[in-house]
Amino acid sequence: MWSKFDPYDGREGAAVDPLRVLAIDTALEACSAAILDTERGDGVTSRSLPMARGHAEALVPLIAAIMSEANVEFTELDRIAVTVGPGSFTGLRVGVAAARGIALATGKPAVGVTTLGALAAPFFADESKAVLAVINARHDRVYMQLFGPGGRSLVAPRIAPTRNAIRAAIASPTRIVGNAAKLIAEAWPDDERRQLLVSAVPAPDVAWVARLGAAADDLTVPVRPLYLGDADAHPQEAGILPRR
């Protein structure tokens, strides 16, 4: 499943070959960057700025700061990992564009990591519970993915009504993680046994974006945003004059 690095091992030195990964996350309510260096004992250097907007202005200075703190040059990177969605349309474009640009400039591969996978990954080691990753898609809908033991995907990424996400979690003891976790917990049916743990984090831990990026074994897949729903903003067409 994992080529060079086991993200669930917990020991960054477990890599067969040394890797330096720059990770970027601008998908949700944070602007985050990290350097994973598998030769270092402490492994990950990361910074995260909580924000709902303004990622474009914050990301480049943040990357520069984290590279300096980790004492890593762009030429020393082995790959760039970035969250590709689901998430904010604007935020995703910012992160993906930055990852593509750095990859082009350095000649190193860029790797896409799903936001749902990054949210769920810290909890895969507990094989007694499924993990339901949920992101608020508004209008009583969520982006969701259900994972079984070891991170095996049981329900593929999708946009669904909140009630469908609840149905997916009812079958077995489940941890719910993501910025819609409290919505799921609050909408939980009174007649269903509560067998869930709630981790209502607003954004993924960028260290896990780095670890999943290091574990990727296919470096040929183009990095592009994962859109599961339509954007809330649409062009204004009411005042457009018809062409003659």
C-alpha positions as YAML, in Angstrom:
chain: A
units: angstrom
residues:
- id: 1
  name: MET
  ca: [0.00, 0.00, 0.00]
- id: 2
  name: TRP
  ca: [2.81, 2.39, 0.91]
- id: 3
  name: SER
  ca: [5.95, 2.60, -1.21]
- id: 4
  name: LYS
  ca: [8.77, 4.20, 0.79]
- id: 5
  name: PHE
  ca: [7.25, 5.52, 3.98]
- id: 6
  name: ASP
  ca: [4.60, 4.20, 6.33]
- id: 7
  name: PRO
  ca: [2.63, 7.20, 7.64]
- id: 8
  name: TYR
  ca: [1.11, 5.12, 10.44]
- id: 9
  name: ASP
  ca: [4.46, 3.85, 11.69]
- id: 10
  name: GLY
  ca: [5.02, 7.04, 13.70]
- id: 11
  name: ARG
  ca: [8.78, 6.90, 13.14]
- id: 12
  name: GLU
  ca: [9.84, 9.31, 10.42]
- id: 13
  name: GLY
  ca: [13.13, 7.44, 10.14]
- id: 14
  name: ALA
  ca: [11.22, 4.41, 8.83]
- id: 15
  name: ALA
  ca: [11.74, 5.48, 5.22]
- id: 16
  name: VAL
  ca: [13.92, 3.26, 3.05]
- id: 17
  name: ASP
  ca: [15.33, 6.29, 1.22]
- id: 18
  name: PRO
  ca: [15.58, 9.78, 2.74]
- id: 19
  name: LEU
  ca: [12.76, 12.08, 1.69]
- id: 20
  name: ARG
  ca: [12.18, 15.79, 2.04]
- id: 21
  name: VAL
  ca: [8.57, 16.73, 1.40]
- id: 22
  name: LEU
  ca: [7.05, 20.20, 1.34]
- id: 23
  name: ALA
  ca: [3.36, 19.97, 2.29]
- id: 24
  name: ILE
  ca: [0.75, 22.68, 1.64]
- id: 25
  name: ASP
  ca: [-2.83, 22.92, 2.88]
- id: 26
  name: THR
  ca: [-5.19, 25.77, 1.99]
- id: 27
  name: ALA
  ca: [-8.35, 23.70, 1.50]
- id: 28
  name: LEU
  ca: [-10.34, 24.81, 4.56]
- id: 29
  name: GLU
  ca: [-10.02, 27.30, 7.41]
- id: 30
  name: ALA
  ca: [-6.24, 27.35, 7.70]
- id: 31
  name: CYS
  ca: [-3.17, 28.20, 5.67]
- id: 32
  name: SER
  ca: [-0.56, 25.60, 6.53]
- id: 33
  name: ALA
  ca: [2.85, 24.39, 5.39]
- id: 34
  name: ALA
  ca: [5.23, 21.73, 6.60]
- id: 35
  name: ILE
  ca: [8.56, 20.14, 5.80]
- id: 36
  name: LEU
  ca: [8.91, 16.40, 6.41]
- id: 37
  name: ASP
  ca: [12.56, 15.31, 6.52]
- id: 38
  name: THR
  ca: [12.78, 11.58, 7.14]
- id: 39
  name: GLU
  ca: [16.47, 11.80, 8.07]
- id: 40
  name: ARG
  ca: [15.71, 13.99, 11.08]
- id: 41
  name: GLY
  ca: [14.71, 12.54, 14.41]
- id: 42
  name: ASP
  ca: [11.94, 15.10, 14.99]
- id: 43
  name: GLY
  ca: [10.72, 14.65, 11.44]
- id: 44
  name: VAL
  ca: [8.23, 17.45, 10.71]
- id: 45
  name: THR
  ca: [8.52, 21.23, 10.89]
- id: 46
  name: SER
  ca: [5.13, 22.87, 10.43]
- id: 47
  name: ARG
  ca: [3.18, 26.10, 10.82]
- id: 48
  name: SER
  ca: [-0.55, 26.73, 10.53]
- id: 49
  name: LEU
  ca: [-2.42, 30.04, 10.41]
- id: 50
  name: PRO
  ca: [-6.17, 29.87, 11.11]
- id: 51
  name: MET
  ca: [-8.05, 31.79, 8.41]
- id: 52
  name: ALA
  ca: [-11.23, 31.54, 6.37]
- id: 53
  name: ARG
  ca: [-9.89, 33.69, 3.52]
- id: 54
  name: GLY
  ca: [-6.67, 35.41, 2.49]
- id: 55
  name: HIS
  ca: [-4.75, 32.23, 1.73]
- id: 56
  name: ALA
  ca: [-3.22, 33.68, -1.44]
- id: 57
  name: GLU
  ca: [-1.53, 36.49, 0.46]
- id: 58
  name: ALA
  ca: [-0.39, 34.32, 3.37]
- id: 59
  name: LEU
  ca: [0.88, 31.18, 1.63]
- id: 60
  name: VAL
  ca: [4.14, 32.30, -0.01]
- id: 61
  name: PRO
  ca: [5.54, 34.02, 3.11]
- id: 62
  name: LEU
  ca: [4.50, 30.99, 5.16]
- id: 63
  name: ILE
  ca: [6.33, 28.59, 2.83]
- id: 64
  name: ALA
  ca: [9.43, 30.81, 2.94]
- id: 65
  name: ALA
  ca: [9.33, 30.82, 6.75]
- id: 66
  name: ILE
  ca: [8.93, 27.07, 7.07]
- id: 67
  name: MET
  ca: [11.72, 26.37, 4.56]
- id: 68
  name: SER
  ca: [14.03, 28.67, 6.53]
- id: 69
  name: GLU
  ca: [13.06, 27.12, 9.86]
- id: 70
  name: ALA
  ca: [13.67, 23.60, 8.55]
- id: 71
  name: ASN
  ca: [16.93, 24.73, 6.88]
- id: 72
  name: VAL
  ca: [15.88, 23.15, 3.58]
- id: 73
  name: GLU
  ca: [16.43, 24.63, 0.13]
- id: 74
  name: PHE
  ca: [13.90, 24.20, -2.68]
- id: 75
  name: THR
  ca: [16.53, 22.26, -4.65]
- id: 76
  name: GLU
  ca: [16.71, 19.74, -1.79]
- id: 77
  name: LEU
  ca: [13.02, 18.83, -1.94]
- id: 78
  name: ASP
  ca: [12.03, 15.41, -3.23]
- id: 79
  name: ARG
  ca: [8.34, 16.15, -3.74]
- id: 80
  name: ILE
  ca: [5.56, 18.62, -2.96]
- id: 81
  name: ALA
  ca: [2.31, 17.41, -1.37]
- id: 82
  name: VAL
  ca: [-0.88, 19.47, -1.40]
- id: 83
  name: THR
  ca: [-4.48, 18.98, -0.32]
- id: 84
  name: VAL
  ca: [-6.63, 18.87, -3.45]
- id: 85
  name: GLY
  ca: [-10.10, 18.86, -1.91]
- id: 86
  name: PRO
  ca: [-12.85, 18.83, -1.26]
- id: 87
  name: GLY
  ca: [-12.82, 22.27, 0.29]
- id: 88
  name: SER
  ca: [-13.00, 25.96, -0.53]
- id: 89
  name: PHE
  ca: [-12.89, 26.53, -4.29]
- id: 90
  name: THR
  ca: [-10.64, 29.58, -3.90]
- id: 91
  name: GLY
  ca: [-8.42, 27.96, -1.27]
- id: 92
  name: LEU
  ca: [-7.92, 24.82, -3.32]
- id: 93
  name: ARG
  ca: [-6.85, 26.81, -6.37]
- id: 94
  name: VAL
  ca: [-4.31, 28.73, -4.28]
- id: 95
  name: GLY
  ca: [-2.68, 25.60, -2.87]
- id: 96
  name: VAL
  ca: [-2.71, 23.61, -6.09]
- id: 97
  name: ALA
  ca: [-1.28, 26.51, -8.10]
- id: 98
  name: ALA
  ca: [1.53, 26.97, -5.58]
- id: 99
  name: ALA
  ca: [2.37, 23.25, -5.58]
- id: 100
  name: ARG
  ca: [2.38, 23.11, -9.37]
- id: 101
  name: GLY
  ca: [4.58, 26.21, -9.60]
- id: 102
  name: ILE
  ca: [7.14, 24.90, -7.11]
- id: 103
  name: ALA
  ca: [7.14, 21.49, -8.81]
- id: 104
  name: LEU
  ca: [7.75, 23.12, -12.20]
- id: 105
  name: ALA
  ca: [10.53, 25.33, -10.86]
- id: 106
  name: THR
  ca: [12.34, 22.53, -9.01]
- id: 107
  name: GLY
  ca: [11.68, 19.69, -11.44]
- id: 108
  name: LYS
  ca: [10.26, 17.60, -8.58]
- id: 109
  name: PRO
  ca: [6.88, 15.81, -8.57]
- id: 110
  name: ALA
  ca: [3.76, 17.23, -6.97]
- id: 111
  name: VAL
  ca: [1.40, 14.84, -5.17]
- id: 112
  name: GLY
  ca: [-2.28, 15.41, -4.41]
- id: 113
  name: VAL
  ca: [-3.71, 14.36, -1.02]
- id: 114
  name: THR
  ca: [-7.46, 14.42, -0.45]
- id: 115
  name: THR
  ca: [-8.64, 16.64, 2.38]
- id: 116
  name: LEU
  ca: [-10.86, 13.85, 3.71]
- id: 117
  name: GLY
  ca: [-7.96, 11.41, 3.80]
- id: 118
  name: ALA
  ca: [-5.73, 13.93, 5.57]
- id: 119
  name: LEU
  ca: [-8.43, 14.57, 8.19]
- id: 120
  name: ALA
  ca: [-8.94, 10.86, 8.86]
- id: 121
  name: ALA
  ca: [-5.34, 9.62, 8.70]
- id: 122
  name: PRO
  ca: [-4.30, 10.40, 12.32]
- id: 123
  name: PHE
  ca: [-6.98, 7.98, 13.55]
- id: 124
  name: PHE
  ca: [-6.33, 4.98, 11.30]
- id: 125
  name: ALA
  ca: [-4.11, 3.31, 13.88]
- id: 126
  name: ASP
  ca: [-7.19, 2.61, 16.06]
- id: 127
  name: GLU
  ca: [-8.56, -0.39, 14.19]
- id: 128
  name: SER
  ca: [-11.50, -0.77, 16.59]
- id: 129
  name: LYS
  ca: [-13.40, 2.10, 14.97]
- id: 130
  name: ALA
  ca: [-14.31, 3.26, 11.51]
- id: 131
  name: VAL
  ca: [-13.49, 6.88, 10.67]
- id: 132
  name: LEU
  ca: [-16.02, 9.16, 8.98]
- id: 133
  name: ALA
  ca: [-14.41, 12.33, 7.61]
- id: 134
  name: VAL
  ca: [-16.94, 15.12, 7.00]
- id: 135
  name: ILE
  ca: [-16.62, 18.67, 5.69]
- id: 136
  name: ASN
  ca: [-19.46, 21.17, 5.76]
- id: 137
  name: ALA
  ca: [-20.83, 21.62, 2.24]
- id: 138
  name: ARG
  ca: [-23.68, 23.85, 3.49]
- id: 139
  name: HIS
  ca: [-27.39, 23.53, 2.76]
- id: 140
  name: ASP
  ca: [-27.61, 20.45, 5.06]
- id: 141
  name: ARG
  ca: [-24.99, 18.60, 3.01]
- id: 142
  name: VAL
  ca: [-21.49, 17.35, 3.74]
- id: 143
  name: TYR
  ca: [-18.49, 16.12, 1.82]
- id: 144
  name: MET
  ca: [-17.87, 12.70, 3.28]
- id: 145
  name: GLN
  ca: [-15.75, 9.56, 3.13]
- id: 146
  name: LEU
  ca: [-15.95, 6.50, 5.39]
- id: 147
  name: PHE
  ca: [-12.77, 4.59, 6.20]
- id: 148
  name: GLY
  ca: [-12.41, 1.15, 7.75]
- id: 149
  name: PRO
  ca: [-9.46, -0.40, 9.62]
- id: 150
  name: GLY
  ca: [-6.07, 0.61, 8.30]
- id: 151
  name: GLY
  ca: [-7.52, 3.40, 6.19]
- id: 152
  name: ARG
  ca: [-9.40, 1.17, 3.74]
- id: 153
  name: SER
  ca: [-12.05, 3.25, 1.97]
- id: 154
  name: LEU
  ca: [-15.56, 1.89, 2.62]
- id: 155
  name: VAL
  ca: [-17.51, 4.80, 1.11]
- id: 156
  name: ALA
  ca: [-15.80, 6.82, -1.62]
- id: 157
  name: PRO
  ca: [-15.57, 10.63, -1.41]
- id: 158
  name: ARG
  ca: [-18.91, 12.24, -2.21]
- id: 159
  name: ILE
  ca: [-21.26, 15.09, -1.40]
- id: 160
  name: ALA
  ca: [-24.34, 13.87, 0.44]
- id: 161
  name: PRO
  ca: [-27.20, 15.01, 2.67]
- id: 162
  name: THR
  ca: [-26.30, 15.02, 6.36]
- id: 163
  name: ARG
  ca: [-28.74, 12.16, 7.00]
- id: 164
  name: ASN
  ca: [-26.83, 9.94, 4.56]
- id: 165
  name: ALA
  ca: [-23.59, 10.55, 6.43]
- id: 166
  name: ILE
  ca: [-25.35, 9.58, 9.66]
- id: 167
  name: ARG
  ca: [-26.58, 6.34, 8.08]
- id: 168
  name: ALA
  ca: [-23.01, 5.52, 7.05]
- id: 169
  name: ALA
  ca: [-21.80, 5.99, 10.63]
- id: 170
  name: ILE
  ca: [-24.60, 4.10, 12.39]
- id: 171
  name: ALA
  ca: [-23.51, 0.60, 11.37]
- id: 172
  name: SER
  ca: [-20.41, 0.39, 13.61]
- id: 173
  name: PRO
  ca: [-18.48, 2.26, 16.30]
- id: 174
  name: THR
  ca: [-17.26, 5.35, 14.50]
- id: 175
  name: ARG
  ca: [-15.03, 8.35, 15.02]
- id: 176
  name: ILE
  ca: [-16.29, 11.43, 13.18]
- id: 177
  name: VAL
  ca: [-13.67, 13.98, 12.21]
- id: 178
  name: GLY
  ca: [-13.81, 17.29, 10.35]
- id: 179
  name: ASN
  ca: [-15.46, 20.68, 10.52]
- id: 180
  name: ALA
  ca: [-18.92, 19.09, 10.12]
- id: 181
  name: ALA
  ca: [-18.42, 16.55, 12.92]
- id: 182
  name: LYS
  ca: [-20.54, 18.50, 15.41]
- id: 183
  name: LEU
  ca: [-23.31, 18.86, 12.82]
- id: 184
  name: ILE
  ca: [-23.43, 15.08, 12.51]
- id: 185
  name: ALA
  ca: [-23.40, 14.62, 16.27]
- id: 186
  name: GLU
  ca: [-26.17, 17.19, 16.81]
- id: 187
  name: ALA
  ca: [-28.35, 15.61, 14.11]
- id: 188
  name: TRP
  ca: [-27.81, 12.07, 15.44]
- id: 189
  name: PRO
  ca: [-31.20, 10.31, 15.84]
- id: 190
  name: ASP
  ca: [-32.37, 9.99, 19.44]
- id: 191
  name: ASP
  ca: [-33.37, 6.37, 18.89]
- id: 192
  name: GLU
  ca: [-29.89, 5.32, 17.69]
- id: 193
  name: ARG
  ca: [-27.20, 4.28, 20.17]
- id: 194
  name: ARG
  ca: [-24.43, 6.86, 20.36]
- id: 195
  name: GLN
  ca: [-21.23, 4.95, 19.66]
- id: 196
  name: LEU
  ca: [-19.19, 7.76, 18.19]
- id: 197
  name: LEU
  ca: [-16.23, 9.94, 19.09]
- id: 198
  name: VAL
  ca: [-16.19, 13.47, 17.71]
- id: 199
  name: SER
  ca: [-13.04, 15.32, 16.59]
- id: 200
  name: ALA
  ca: [-14.32, 18.64, 15.24]
- id: 201
  name: VAL
  ca: [-11.07, 19.94, 13.76]
- id: 202
  name: PRO
  ca: [-11.38, 22.92, 11.36]
- id: 203
  name: ALA
  ca: [-8.62, 21.74, 8.98]
- id: 204
  name: PRO
  ca: [-6.23, 18.82, 8.49]
- id: 205
  name: ASP
  ca: [-2.96, 18.56, 10.38]
- id: 206
  name: VAL
  ca: [-0.49, 19.52, 7.64]
- id: 207
  name: ALA
  ca: [2.05, 17.08, 9.08]
- id: 208
  name: TRP
  ca: [-0.25, 14.29, 7.90]
- id: 209
  name: VAL
  ca: [-0.49, 15.86, 4.46]
- id: 210
  name: ALA
  ca: [3.30, 15.57, 4.35]
- id: 211
  name: ARG
  ca: [3.28, 11.95, 5.57]
- id: 212
  name: LEU
  ca: [0.62, 10.88, 3.07]
- id: 213
  name: GLY
  ca: [2.50, 12.68, 0.32]
- id: 214
  name: ALA
  ca: [5.66, 10.81, 1.27]
- id: 215
  name: ALA
  ca: [3.76, 7.52, 1.17]
- id: 216
  name: ALA
  ca: [2.33, 8.05, -2.32]
- id: 217
  name: ASP
  ca: [3.67, 5.51, -4.80]
- id: 218
  name: ASP
  ca: [2.26, 7.04, -8.01]
- id: 219
  name: LEU
  ca: [3.99, 10.31, -8.84]
- id: 220
  name: THR
  ca: [2.58, 10.59, -12.35]
- id: 221
  name: VAL
  ca: [-1.02, 11.60, -11.52]
- id: 222
  name: PRO
  ca: [-1.58, 15.28, -12.39]
- id: 223
  name: VAL
  ca: [-2.38, 17.44, -9.37]
- id: 224
  name: ARG
  ca: [-5.74, 19.13, -9.82]
- id: 225
  name: PRO
  ca: [-8.54, 20.20, -7.47]
- id: 226
  name: LEU
  ca: [-11.07, 17.57, -6.42]
- id: 227
  name: TYR
  ca: [-14.47, 19.21, -6.80]
- id: 228
  name: LEU
  ca: [-17.41, 17.16, -5.55]
- id: 229
  name: GLY
  ca: [-20.03, 19.92, -5.81]
- id: 230
  name: ASP
  ca: [-20.83, 23.14, -7.61]
- id: 231
  name: ALA
  ca: [-19.41, 26.45, -6.48]
- id: 232
  name: ASP
  ca: [-21.77, 28.67, -4.50]
- id: 233
  name: ALA
  ca: [-20.73, 31.68, -6.59]
- id: 234
  name: HIS
  ca: [-22.03, 31.83, -10.15]
- id: 235
  name: PRO
  ca: [-21.62, 34.44, -12.89]
- id: 236
  name: GLN
  ca: [-24.20, 37.22, -12.90]
- id: 237
  name: GLU
  ca: [-26.15, 36.72, -16.12]
- id: 238
  name: ALA
  ca: [-29.34, 38.68, -15.52]
- id: 239
  name: GLY
  ca: [-27.93, 41.91, -16.91]
- id: 240
  name: ILE
  ca: [-26.12, 40.45, -19.89]
- id: 241
  name: LEU
  ca: [-27.47, 41.70, -23.20]
- id: 242
  name: PRO
  ca: [-28.19, 39.02, -25.82]
- id: 243
  name: ARG
  ca: [-25.79, 38.81, -28.72]
- id: 244
  name: ARG
  ca: [-27.09, 40.06, -32.05]
...
